[in-house]
Amino acid sequence: MDRISRFLYAMKNIIRTIVDRELRSAGYQRLGSRWYKSKPEVAVVIDVQRSVYDAQHFINIGFWIKDLGLFDKPRTEQCHIKLRASSLPLADDEDFGKLLNLDEEMDEGERERRWSNFVRNAILPFCDDNLSVEGLCKTYSKGQFRDALVLKGAHALLQSLS
């Protein structure tokens, strides 16, 4: 592994370490490269994905609605509702794109501090607010899933309850 690849691998682990620390402290369980939190009606899945083209990383969030099928540990791509953390309201900051792009120059302490704050102040509250069908309906009716992929069954359920 060359020097640049080792650096990018270490940085990827730093991002996962930050995500792991924040999510575990909020009651999420890690299984492989995904974190789960489950309530009686809805489960949320979060994972970190790296672009195959550059050092850009993405945080994927998925919601599994248990009334639409039983699945103990779905992957984000299998969930009824899936979106990227970059579509959350607090991600509108111009610098947000730089935060998870390890090709972008940024002090690593600053990157870690800002990323931890984003997980705590945007991702966790958003996920906690949507750990029930009622919460998903509120988010859906506000149009906050406009950048999400909502599968047909979830769309029909949320529309009928909103």
Secondary structure, 3 states (H helix, E strand, C coil): CCHHHHHHHHHHHHHHHHHHHHHHHCCCEEECCEEEEECCCEEEEEEEEECCCCCEEEEEEEEEEHHHCCCCCCCHHHCCEEEEHHHCHHHHCCCHHHHCECCCCCCHHHHHHHHHHHHHHHHHHHHHHCCCHHHHHHHHHCCCCCCCEECHHHHHHHHHHC
